[in-house]
Amino acid sequence: MTRGGHYATALALAGAALLPHGLAFALGAAAGADAPDYLEVPLFDALGRRRSLIAHRTWTHYWPFWAALAAFAVISMPWAAGSALVAFGYALAGLLHLGMDILTPMGIPLRWPPVGRRTSLRVYNTGSLREVAIIGLVWGAAGCLVLVASAVMWLFAWL
Ligand SMILES: [Zn+2]
């Protein structure tokens, strides 16, 4: 998936900004949308070919690291709510990035060590109409989640 596609899918998480304290989450999600790619420290050679400090789709695309960050953010919410929400948004956007990358033919590593072997579900090719359809599905799912979360919060506000 392209960088624009990753930002477009993470923008779906920005709907959480409508919820109480959702702005911190949305800011973290915006920062994390392309994090698995920019954390590789991409460099370009004289011919414009991408060479990164960390091999593409290896260590930064290993899901347990992102899941651990999300878990740490949830655990630290009681005493660091604002920064924990930013970290939670960052981690969820990172996991969403991996979820979108596993659908491409190149895939992502699922097993340790996260180098060499990748898994792909081969749902779409980058730049295809299927990619746009997947982004639309992510938006629809995120919109439904925000609506349900809003309804639950309104319900608890009335009780
Ligand atoms: Zn990626």
Backbone and ligand atoms as CSV (ligand in chain L), in Angstrom:
chain,resi,resn,atom,element,x,y,z
A,1,MET,N,N,0.852,-1.183,0.000
A,1,MET,CA,C,0.000,0.000,0.000
A,1,MET,C,C,0.885,1.228,0.000
A,2,THR,N,N,0.391,2.273,-0.663
A,2,THR,CA,C,1.156,3.515,-0.725
A,2,THR,C,C,1.047,4.287,0.590
A,3,ARG,N,N,1.935,5.254,0.769
A,3,ARG,CA,C,1.879,6.098,1.964
A,3,ARG,C,C,0.519,6.796,2.053
A,4,GLY,N,N,0.010,7.290,0.912
A,4,GLY,CA,C,-1.293,7.947,0.899
A,4,GLY,C,C,-2.409,7.004,1.330
A,5,GLY,N,N,-2.321,5.756,0.898
A,5,GLY,CA,C,-3.312,4.764,1.305
A,5,GLY,C,C,-3.277,4.511,2.801
A,6,HIS,N,N,-2.061,4.448,3.370
A,6,HIS,CA,C,-1.953,4.238,4.817
A,6,HIS,C,C,-2.546,5.424,5.578
A,7,TYR,N,N,-2.286,6.648,5.096
A,7,TYR,CA,C,-2.859,7.812,5.776
A,7,TYR,C,C,-4.379,7.835,5.606
A,8,ALA,N,N,-4.865,7.419,4.436
A,8,ALA,CA,C,-6.312,7.396,4.204
A,8,ALA,C,C,-7.006,6.413,5.140
A,9,THR,N,N,-6.402,5.238,5.363
A,9,THR,CA,C,-7.029,4.274,6.274
A,9,THR,C,C,-6.940,4.761,7.713
A,10,ALA,N,N,-5.803,5.352,8.093
A,10,ALA,CA,C,-5.665,5.842,9.467
A,10,ALA,C,C,-6.592,7.020,9.721
A,11,LEU,N,N,-6.932,7.752,8.659
A,11,LEU,CA,C,-7.874,8.866,8.812
A,11,LEU,C,C,-9.222,8.360,9.311
A,12,ALA,N,N,-9.536,7.105,8.986
A,12,ALA,CA,C,-10.774,6.514,9.493
A,12,ALA,C,C,-10.754,6.462,11.012
A,13,LEU,N,N,-9.564,6.264,11.593
A,13,LEU,CA,C,-9.457,6.253,13.058
A,13,LEU,C,C,-9.662,7.644,13.631
A,14,ALA,N,N,-9.444,8.671,12.809
A,14,ALA,CA,C,-9.587,10.052,13.285
A,14,ALA,C,C,-11.021,10.361,13.676
A,15,GLY,N,N,-11.969,9.537,13.239
A,15,GLY,CA,C,-13.356,9.710,13.668
A,15,GLY,C,C,-13.480,9.646,15.178
A,16,ALA,N,N,-12.505,9.009,15.812
A,16,ALA,CA,C,-12.509,8.934,17.271
A,16,ALA,C,C,-12.335,10.303,17.898
A,17,ALA,N,N,-11.875,11.293,17.105
A,17,ALA,CA,C,-11.713,12.652,17.632
A,17,ALA,C,C,-13.051,13.224,18.069
A,18,LEU,N,N,-14.146,12.645,17.577
A,18,LEU,CA,C,-15.477,13.106,17.956
A,18,LEU,C,C,-15.854,12.651,19.364
A,19,LEU,N,N,-15.135,11.662,19.861
A,19,LEU,CA,C,-15.427,11.120,21.187
A,19,LEU,C,C,-14.688,11.930,22.253
A,20,PRO,N,N,-15.150,11.867,23.522
A,20,PRO,CA,C,-14.421,12.559,24.591
A,20,PRO,C,C,-12.967,12.087,24.651
A,21,HIS,N,N,-12.031,12.994,24.750
A,21,HIS,CA,C,-10.591,12.727,24.782
A,21,HIS,C,C,-10.100,12.063,23.494
A,22,GLY,N,N,-10.903,12.100,22.448
A,22,GLY,CA,C,-10.545,11.428,21.208
A,22,GLY,C,C,-9.487,12.153,20.398
A,23,LEU,N,N,-9.284,13.444,20.665
A,23,LEU,CA,C,-8.299,14.193,19.884
A,23,LEU,C,C,-6.892,13.649,20.096
A,24,ALA,N,N,-6.542,13.316,21.351
A,24,ALA,CA,C,-5.209,12.749,21.627
A,24,ALA,C,C,-5.037,11.433,20.878
A,25,PHE,N,N,-6.082,10.609,20.883
A,25,PHE,CA,C,-6.039,9.332,20.156
A,25,PHE,C,C,-5.845,9.584,18.664
A,26,ALA,N,N,-6.603,10.544,18.110
A,26,ALA,CA,C,-6.532,10.835,16.676
A,26,ALA,C,C,-5.156,11.363,16.285
A,27,LEU,N,N,-4.543,12.197,17.154
A,27,LEU,CA,C,-3.192,12.703,16.867
A,27,LEU,C,C,-2.182,11.554,16.842
A,28,GLY,N,N,-2.315,10.637,17.794
A,28,GLY,CA,C,-1.430,9.467,17.807
A,28,GLY,C,C,-1.637,8.619,16.562
A,29,ALA,N,N,-2.895,8.452,16.145
A,29,ALA,CA,C,-3.190,7.648,14.952
A,29,ALA,C,C,-2.596,8.287,13.706
A,30,ALA,N,N,-2.654,9.615,13.623
A,30,ALA,CA,C,-2.074,10.306,12.465
A,30,ALA,C,C,-0.563,10.085,12.414
A,31,ALA,N,N,0.081,10.130,13.585
A,31,ALA,CA,C,1.534,9.933,13.631
A,31,ALA,C,C,1.913,8.476,13.338
A,32,GLY,N,N,1.040,7.540,13.685
A,32,GLY,CA,C,1.362,6.128,13.523
A,32,GLY,C,C,0.959,5.533,12.188
A,33,ALA,N,N,0.223,6.276,11.375
A,33,ALA,CA,C,-0.303,5.734,10.120
A,33,ALA,C,C,0.783,5.131,9.243
A,34,ASP,N,N,1.896,5.806,9.109
A,34,ASP,CA,C,2.972,5.340,8.235
A,34,ASP,C,C,4.212,4.938,9.047
A,35,ALA,N,N,4.048,4.844,10.373
A,35,ALA,CA,C,5.196,4.579,11.243
A,35,ALA,C,C,5.974,3.314,10.885
A,36,PRO,N,N,5.309,2.180,10.589
A,36,PRO,CA,C,6.108,0.996,10.254
A,36,PRO,C,C,7.038,1.224,9.063
A,37,ASP,N,N,6.679,2.110,8.164
A,37,ASP,CA,C,7.553,2.400,7.026
A,37,ASP,C,C,8.610,3.443,7.380
A,38,TYR,N,N,8.223,4.554,8.052
A,38,TYR,CA,C,9.252,5.580,8.307
A,38,TYR,C,C,10.231,5.176,9.415
A,39,LEU,N,N,9.835,4.226,10.276
A,39,LEU,CA,C,10.771,3.750,11.296
A,39,LEU,C,C,11.891,2.894,10.691
A,40,GLU,N,N,11.736,2.498,9.432
A,40,GLU,CA,C,12.801,1.773,8.733
A,40,GLU,C,C,13.938,2.716,8.339
A,41,VAL,N,N,13.714,4.010,8.504
A,41,VAL,CA,C,14.651,5.058,8.103
A,41,VAL,C,C,14.995,4.896,6.624
A,42,PRO,N,N,14.031,5.219,5.759
A,42,PRO,CA,C,14.257,5.044,4.325
A,42,PRO,C,C,15.342,5.981,3.795
A,43,LEU,N,N,16.208,5.417,2.986
A,43,LEU,CA,C,17.274,6.163,2.326
A,43,LEU,C,C,17.175,5.835,0.841
A,44,PHE,N,N,17.659,6.731,0.007
A,44,PHE,CA,C,17.584,6.507,-1.432
A,44,PHE,C,C,18.976,6.631,-2.031
A,45,ASP,N,N,19.306,5.700,-2.939
A,45,ASP,CA,C,20.620,5.767,-3.572
A,45,ASP,C,C,20.601,6.765,-4.727
A,46,ALA,N,N,21.711,6.891,-5.433
A,46,ALA,CA,C,21.845,7.880,-6.507
A,46,ALA,C,C,20.839,7.656,-7.631
A,47,LEU,N,N,20.382,6.436,-7.805
A,47,LEU,CA,C,19.408,6.128,-8.855
A,47,LEU,C,C,17.967,6.251,-8.366
A,48,GLY,N,N,17.784,6.681,-7.115
A,48,GLY,CA,C,16.449,6.874,-6.574
A,48,GLY,C,C,15.816,5.607,-6.035
A,49,ARG,N,N,16.603,4.512,-5.960
A,49,ARG,CA,C,16.063,3.262,-5.430
A,49,ARG,C,C,16.020,3.330,-3.910
A,50,ARG,N,N,14.983,2.752,-3.331
A,50,ARG,CA,C,14.802,2.793,-1.882
A,50,ARG,C,C,15.714,1.787,-1.199
A,51,ARG,N,N,16.536,2.294,-0.323
A,51,ARG,CA,C,17.377,1.452,0.538
A,51,ARG,C,C,17.149,1.968,1.943
A,52,SER,N,N,16.666,1.145,2.836
A,52,SER,CA,C,16.412,1.634,4.182
A,52,SER,C,C,17.419,1.054,5.158
A,53,LEU,N,N,17.556,1.743,6.284
A,53,LEU,CA,C,18.485,1.301,7.329
A,53,LEU,C,C,18.057,-0.063,7.866
A,54,ILE,N,N,16.758,-0.246,8.065
A,54,ILE,CA,C,16.183,-1.529,8.492
A,54,ILE,C,C,15.478,-2.100,7.269
A,55,ALA,N,N,15.716,-3.344,6.936
A,55,ALA,CA,C,15.133,-3.948,5.736
A,55,ALA,C,C,13.609,-3.783,5.722
A,56,HIS,N,N,13.069,-3.498,4.522
A,56,HIS,CA,C,11.645,-3.223,4.369
A,56,HIS,C,C,10.789,-4.411,4.807
A,57,ARG,N,N,9.758,-4.099,5.554
A,57,ARG,CA,C,8.781,-5.080,6.051
A,57,ARG,C,C,9.434,-6.225,6.824
A,58,THR,N,N,10.287,-5.834,7.776
A,58,THR,CA,C,10.869,-6.831,8.683
A,58,THR,C,C,10.564,-6.418,10.124
A,59,TRP,N,N,11.537,-5.886,10.845
A,59,TRP,CA,C,11.396,-5.586,12.274
A,59,TRP,C,C,10.280,-4.594,12.569
A,60,THR,N,N,10.143,-3.558,11.761
A,60,THR,CA,C,9.120,-2.536,12.037
A,60,THR,C,C,7.723,-3.002,11.644
A,61,HIS,N,N,7.634,-4.115,10.933
A,61,HIS,CA,C,6.336,-4.647,10.509
A,61,HIS,C,C,5.986,-5.930,11.271
A,62,TYR,N,N,6.590,-6.103,12.453
A,62,TYR,CA,C,6.331,-7.293,13.264
A,62,TYR,C,C,5.239,-6.950,14.276
A,63,TRP,N,N,4.078,-7.589,14.140
A,63,TRP,CA,C,2.873,-7.211,14.888
A,63,TRP,C,C,3.007,-7.286,16.416
A,64,PRO,N,N,3.772,-8.249,17.007
A,64,PRO,CA,C,3.830,-8.273,18.478
A,64,PRO,C,C,4.395,-6.986,19.079
A,65,PHE,N,N,5.305,-6.309,18.388
A,65,PHE,CA,C,5.829,-5.050,18.917
A,65,PHE,C,C,4.710,-4.010,19.027
A,66,TRP,N,N,3.873,-3.936,18.000
A,66,TRP,CA,C,2.784,-2.965,17.982
A,66,TRP,C,C,1.695,-3.342,18.988
A,67,ALA,N,N,1.427,-4.645,19.105
A,67,ALA,CA,C,0.433,-5.110,20.089
A,67,ALA,C,C,0.927,-4.823,21.504
A,68,ALA,N,N,2.227,-4.994,21.749
A,68,ALA,CA,C,2.795,-4.708,23.067
A,68,ALA,C,C,2.676,-3.222,23.398
A,69,LEU,N,N,2.925,-2.360,22.415
A,69,LEU,CA,C,2.777,-0.917,22.647
A,69,LEU,C,C,1.322,-0.580,22.971
A,70,ALA,N,N,0.380,-1.185,22.246
A,70,ALA,CA,C,-1.047,-0.942,22.524
A,70,ALA,C,C,-1.403,-1.412,23.931
A,71,ALA,N,N,-0.911,-2.588,24.323
A,71,ALA,CA,C,-1.196,-3.117,25.659
A,71,ALA,C,C,-0.581,-2.218,26.732
A,72,PHE,N,N,0.661,-1.769,26.519
A,72,PHE,CA,C,1.320,-0.884,27.471
A,72,PHE,C,C,0.534,0.427,27.614
A,73,ALA,N,N,0.031,0.942,26.481
A,73,ALA,CA,C,-0.753,2.186,26.526
A,73,ALA,C,C,-2.021,1.997,27.342
A,74,VAL,N,N,-2.701,0.875,27.149
A,74,VAL,CA,C,-3.942,0.611,27.898
A,74,VAL,C,C,-3.637,0.478,29.383
A,75,ILE,N,N,-2.560,-0.240,29.715
A,75,ILE,CA,C,-2.207,-0.456,31.121
A,75,ILE,C,C,-1.841,0.855,31.802
A,76,SER,N,N,-1.197,1.772,31.064
A,76,SER,CA,C,-0.751,3.029,31.675
A,76,SER,C,C,-1.808,4.134,31.648
A,77,MET,N,N,-2.996,3.844,31.131
A,77,MET,CA,C,-4.065,4.861,31.053
A,77,MET,C,C,-4.397,5.505,32.401
A,78,PRO,N,N,-4.491,4.716,33.493
A,78,PRO,CA,C,-4.912,5.348,34.761
A,78,PRO,C,C,-4.002,6.467,35.244
A,79,TRP,N,N,-2.712,6.426,34.987
A,79,TRP,CA,C,-1.825,7.466,35.494
A,79,TRP,C,C,-1.158,8.308,34.419
A,80,ALA,N,N,-1.461,8.042,33.137
A,80,ALA,CA,C,-0.903,8.867,32.055
A,80,ALA,C,C,-1.907,8.942,30.918
A,81,ALA,N,N,-3.123,9.376,31.226
A,81,ALA,CA,C,-4.232,9.294,30.269
A,81,ALA,C,C,-3.930,9.954,28.929
A,82,GLY,N,N,-3.464,11.193,28.931
A,82,GLY,CA,C,-3.244,11.910,27.671
A,82,GLY,C,C,-2.197,11.253,26.794
A,83,SER,N,N,-1.007,11.008,27.361
A,83,SER,CA,C,0.056,10.400,26.566
A,83,SER,C,C,-0.262,8.943,26.234
A,84,ALA,N,N,-0.993,8.260,27.124
A,84,ALA,CA,C,-1.382,6.873,26.841
A,84,ALA,C,C,-2.358,6.823,25.669
A,85,LEU,N,N,-3.244,7.802,25.573
A,85,LEU,CA,C,-4.173,7.844,24.437
A,85,LEU,C,C,-3.429,8.104,23.132
A,86,VAL,N,N,-2.422,8.988,23.173
A,86,VAL,CA,C,-1.604,9.230,21.974
A,86,VAL,C,C,-0.894,7.930,21.579
A,87,ALA,N,N,-0.293,7.244,22.565
A,87,ALA,CA,C,0.426,5.987,22.282
A,87,ALA,C,C,-0.535,4.915,21.774
A,88,PHE,N,N,-1.752,4.880,22.337
A,88,PHE,CA,C,-2.740,3.890,21.900
A,88,PHE,C,C,-3.153,4.140,20.449
A,89,GLY,N,N,-3.384,5.403,20.102
A,89,GLY,CA,C,-3.708,5.739,18.717
A,89,GLY,C,C,-2.564,5.401,17.777
A,90,TYR,N,N,-1.324,5.692,18.224
A,90,TYR,CA,C,-0.125,5.388,17.430
A,90,TYR,C,C,-0.027,3.881,17.177
A,91,ALA,N,N,-0.226,3.092,18.228
A,91,ALA,CA,C,-0.113,1.634,18.115
A,91,ALA,C,C,-1.230,1.048,17.252
A,92,LEU,N,N,-2.460,1.529,17.435
A,92,LEU,CA,C,-3.558,0.992,16.622
A,92,LEU,C,C,-3.381,1.352,15.148
A,93,ALA,N,N,-2.908,2.563,14.875
A,93,ALA,CA,C,-2.648,2.928,13.480
A,93,ALA,C,C,-1.519,2.074,12.908
A,94,GLY,N,N,-0.515,1.759,13.730
A,94,GLY,CA,C,0.557,0.861,13.292
A,94,GLY,C,C,0.019,-0.523,12.977
A,95,LEU,N,N,-0.868,-1.027,13.840
A,95,LEU,CA,C,-1.479,-2.341,13.586
A,95,LEU,C,C,-2.365,-2.307,12.338
A,96,LEU,N,N,-3.076,-1.196,12.138
A,96,LEU,CA,C,-3.892,-1.059,10.924
A,96,LEU,C,C,-2.991,-1.056,9.685
A,97,HIS,N,N,-1.840,-0.382,9.787
A,97,HIS,CA,C,-0.860,-0.370,8.696
A,97,HIS,C,C,-0.463,-1.807,8.350
A,98,LEU,N,N,-0.152,-2.602,9.385
A,98,LEU,CA,C,0.242,-3.999,9.150
A,98,LEU,C,C,-0.917,-4.787,8.550
A,99,GLY,N,N,-2.135,-4.492,9.025
A,99,GLY,CA,C,-3.310,-5.163,8.484
A,99,GLY,C,C,-3.508,-4.876,7.004
A,100,MET,N,N,-3.186,-3.661,6.592
A,100,MET,CA,C,-3.307,-3.315,5.173
A,100,MET,C,C,-2.156,-3.922,4.372
A,101,ASP,N,N,-0.965,-3.982,4.970
A,101,ASP,CA,C,0.192,-4.537,4.259
A,101,ASP,C,C,0.087,-6.051,4.071
A,102,ILE,N,N,-0.546,-6.760,4.993
A,102,ILE,CA,C,-0.638,-8.219,4.843
A,102,ILE,C,C,-1.576,-8.589,3.690
A,103,LEU,N,N,-2.396,-7.638,3.272
A,103,LEU,CA,C,-3.321,-7.902,2.162
A,103,LEU,C,C,-2.629,-7.778,0.801
A,104,THR,N,N,-1.418,-7.214,0.781
A,104,THR,CA,C,-0.683,-7.043,-0.485
A,104,THR,C,C,0.164,-8.294,-0.758
A,105,PRO,N,N,0.588,-8.493,-2.006
A,105,PRO,CA,C,1.391,-9.685,-2.318
A,105,PRO,C,C,2.691,-9.791,-1.523
A,106,MET,N,N,3.294,-8.672,-1.131
A,106,MET,CA,C,4.565,-8.719,-0.394
A,106,MET,C,C,4.391,-9.229,1.031
A,107,GLY,N,N,3.241,-8.943,1.659
A,107,GLY,CA,C,2.950,-9.448,2.992
A,107,GLY,C,C,3.803,-8.852,4.094
A,108,ILE,N,N,3.660,-9.432,5.289
A,108,ILE,CA,C,4.423,-9.010,6.470
A,108,ILE,C,C,4.895,-10.260,7.224
A,109,PRO,N,N,5.914,-10.111,8.089
A,109,PRO,CA,C,6.348,-11.276,8.881
A,109,PRO,C,C,5.371,-11.534,10.030
A,110,LEU,N,N,4.982,-12.768,10.211
A,110,LEU,CA,C,4.096,-13.121,11.329
A,110,LEU,C,C,4.836,-13.883,12.419
A,111,ARG,N,N,5.937,-14.570,12.046
A,111,ARG,CA,C,6.663,-15.406,13.004
A,111,ARG,C,C,8.058,-14.866,13.274
A,112,TRP,N,N,8.587,-15.245,14.419
A,112,TRP,CA,C,9.940,-14.887,14.827
A,112,TRP,C,C,10.950,-15.767,14.118
A,113,PRO,N,N,12.066,-15.245,13.691
A,113,PRO,CA,C,12.422,-13.822,13.638
A,113,PRO,C,C,11.739,-13.152,12.444
A,114,PRO,N,N,11.479,-11.868,12.548
A,114,PRO,CA,C,10.706,-11.178,11.502
A,114,PRO,C,C,11.519,-10.828,10.260
A,115,VAL,N,N,12.381,-11.707,9.849
A,115,VAL,CA,C,13.153,-11.501,8.618
A,115,VAL,C,C,13.042,-12.763,7.763
A,116,GLY,N,N,13.070,-12.558,6.472
A,116,GLY,CA,C,13.068,-13.701,5.561
A,116,GLY,C,C,11.693,-14.143,5.105
A,117,ARG,N,N,10.907,-14.714,5.986
A,117,ARG,CA,C,9.609,-15.264,5.611
A,117,ARG,C,C,8.479,-14.276,5.888
A,118,ARG,N,N,7.622,-14.044,4.914
A,118,ARG,CA,C,6.467,-13.166,5.080
A,118,ARG,C,C,5.200,-13.929,4.716
A,119,THR,N,N,4.083,-13.457,5.261
A,119,THR,CA,C,2.774,-14.027,4.961
A,119,THR,C,C,1.949,-12.979,4.246
A,120,SER,N,N,1.244,-13.394,3.200
A,120,SER,CA,C,0.383,-12.481,2.450
A,120,SER,C,C,-0.977,-13.130,2.218
A,121,LEU,N,N,-2.023,-12.318,2.311
A,121,LEU,CA,C,-3.373,-12.813,1.998
A,121,LEU,C,C,-3.739,-12.519,0.545
A,122,ARG,N,N,-2.891,-11.765,-0.168
A,122,ARG,CA,C,-3.041,-11.489,-1.610
A,122,ARG,C,C,-4.454,-11.027,-1.985
A,123,VAL,N,N,-4.930,-9.996,-1.315
A,123,VAL,CA,C,-6.271,-9.462,-1.589
A,123,VAL,C,C,-6.231,-8.377,-2.663
A,124,TYR,N,N,-5.188,-7.545,-2.641
A,124,TYR,CA,C,-5.104,-6.478,-3.637
A,124,TYR,C,C,-3.657,-6.143,-3.952
A,125,ASN,N,N,-3.470,-5.511,-5.108
A,125,ASN,CA,C,-2.174,-4.951,-5.479
A,125,ASN,C,C,-2.208,-3.457,-5.209
A,126,THR,N,N,-1.089,-2.906,-4.783
A,126,THR,CA,C,-1.006,-1.481,-4.506
A,126,THR,C,C,-1.396,-0.681,-5.751
A,127,GLY,N,N,-2.276,0.308,-5.547
A,127,GLY,CA,C,-2.718,1.167,-6.635
A,127,GLY,C,C,-3.910,0.621,-7.404
A,128,SER,N,N,-4.449,-0.521,-7.019
A,128,SER,CA,C,-5.581,-1.111,-7.734
A,128,SER,C,C,-6.913,-0.579,-7.191
A,129,LEU,N,N,-7.992,-0.858,-7.913
A,129,LEU,CA,C,-9.319,-0.466,-7.435
A,129,LEU,C,C,-9.690,-1.227,-6.172
A,130,ARG,N,N,-9.201,-2.452,-6.045
A,130,ARG,CA,C,-9.457,-3.219,-4.823
A,130,ARG,C,C,-8.895,-2.503,-3.596
A,131,GLU,N,N,-7.733,-1.847,-3.756
A,131,GLU,CA,C,-7.148,-1.101,-2.646
A,131,GLU,C,C,-8.100,0.007,-2.208
A,132,VAL,N,N,-8.676,0.715,-3.171
A,132,VAL,CA,C,-9.618,1.791,-2.852
A,132,VAL,C,C,-10.849,1.211,-2.145
A,133,ALA,N,N,-11.312,0.049,-2.615
A,133,ALA,CA,C,-12.473,-0.583,-1.985
A,133,ALA,C,C,-12.159,-0.976,-0.542
A,134,ILE,N,N,-10.942,-1.475,-0.295
A,134,ILE,CA,C,-10.554,-1.857,1.067
A,134,ILE,C,C,-10.519,-0.616,1.966
A,135,ILE,N,N,-9.989,0.486,1.447
A,135,ILE,CA,C,-9.967,1.738,2.228
A,135,ILE,C,C,-11.406,2.134,2.576
A,136,GLY,N,N,-12.319,1.999,1.621
A,136,GLY,CA,C,-13.731,2.300,1.881
A,136,GLY,C,C,-14.315,1.406,2.961
A,137,LEU,N,N,-13.953,0.125,2.934
A,137,LEU,CA,C,-14.436,-0.798,3.967
A,137,LEU,C,C,-13.903,-0.413,5.344
A,138,VAL,N,N,-12.636,-0.008,5.403
A,138,VAL,CA,C,-12.050,0.412,6.686
A,138,VAL,C,C,-12.790,1.643,7.212
A,139,TRP,N,N,-13.085,2.581,6.304
A,139,TRP,CA,C,-13.837,3.781,6.711
A,139,TRP,C,C,-15.210,3.403,7.244
A,140,GLY,N,N,-15.891,2.489,6.545
A,140,GLY,CA,C,-17.222,2.064,6.986
A,140,GLY,C,C,-17.170,1.400,8.345
A,141,ALA,N,N,-16.191,0.511,8.542
A,141,ALA,CA,C,-16.063,-0.178,9.832
A,141,ALA,C,C,-15.733,0.811,10.941
A,142,ALA,N,N,-14.811,1.744,10.679
A,142,ALA,CA,C,-14.440,2.735,11.700
A,142,ALA,C,C,-15.626,3.642,12.014
A,143,GLY,N,N,-16.390,4.027,10.999
A,143,GLY,CA,C,-17.565,4.854,11.226
A,143,GLY,C,C,-18.577,4.147,12.101
A,144,CYS,N,N,-18.790,2.865,11.853
A,144,CYS,CA,C,-19.718,2.086,12.677
A,144,CYS,C,C,-19.229,2.013,14.122
A,145,LEU,N,N,-17.912,1.808,14.300
A,145,LEU,CA,C,-17.366,1.737,15.662
A,145,LEU,C,C,-17.551,3.053,16.406
A,146,VAL,N,N,-17.307,4.179,15.721
A,146,VAL,CA,C,-17.465,5.489,16.364
A,146,VAL,C,C,-18.933,5.714,16.726
A,147,LEU,N,N,-19.855,5.314,15.829
A,147,LEU,CA,C,-21.284,5.473,16.130
A,147,LEU,C,C,-21.686,4.636,17.339
A,148,VAL,N,N,-21.217,3.395,17.394
A,148,VAL,CA,C,-21.556,2.525,18.533
A,148,VAL,C,C,-20.961,3.092,19.815
A,149,ALA,N,N,-19.687,3.518,19.752
A,149,ALA,CA,C,-19.051,4.086,20.942
A,149,ALA,C,C,-19.779,5.350,21.394
A,150,SER,N,N,-20.201,6.191,20.450
A,150,SER,CA,C,-20.938,7.411,20.799
A,150,SER,C,C,-22.265,7.060,21.456
A,151,ALA,N,N,-22.965,6.068,20.894
A,151,ALA,CA,C,-24.254,5.663,21.459
A,151,ALA,C,C,-24.088,5.138,22.877
A,152,VAL,N,N,-23.041,4.339,23.096
A,152,VAL,CA,C,-22.799,3.788,24.437
A,152,VAL,C,C,-22.500,4.917,25.413
A,153,MET,N,N,-21.676,5.906,24.999
A,153,MET,CA,C,-21.328,7.015,25.883
A,153,MET,C,C,-22.545,7.866,26.206
A,154,TRP,N,N,-23.394,8.117,25.209
A,154,TRP,CA,C,-24.618,8.870,25.455
A,154,TRP,C,C,-25.523,8.119,26.404
A,155,LEU,N,N,-25.604,6.801,26.244
A,155,LEU,CA,C,-26.434,5.970,27.102
A,155,LEU,C,C,-25.953,6.063,28.548
A,156,PHE,N,N,-24.626,5.962,28.758
A,156,PHE,CA,C,-24.096,6.041,30.116
A,156,PHE,C,C,-24.251,7.444,30.684
A,157,ALA,N,N,-24.232,8.478,29.838
A,157,ALA,CA,C,-24.415,9.850,30.299
A,157,ALA,C,C,-25.838,10.056,30.825
A,158,TRP,N,N,-26.819,9.309,30.256
A,158,TRP,CA,C,-28.214,9.439,30.687
A,158,TRP,C,C,-28.520,8.614,31.934
A,159,LEU,N,N,-27.687,7.619,32.215
A,159,LEU,CA,C,-27.957,6.747,33.368
A,159,LEU,C,C,-27.432,7.326,34.653
L,1,ZN,ZN,ZN,4.407,-0.902,5.440
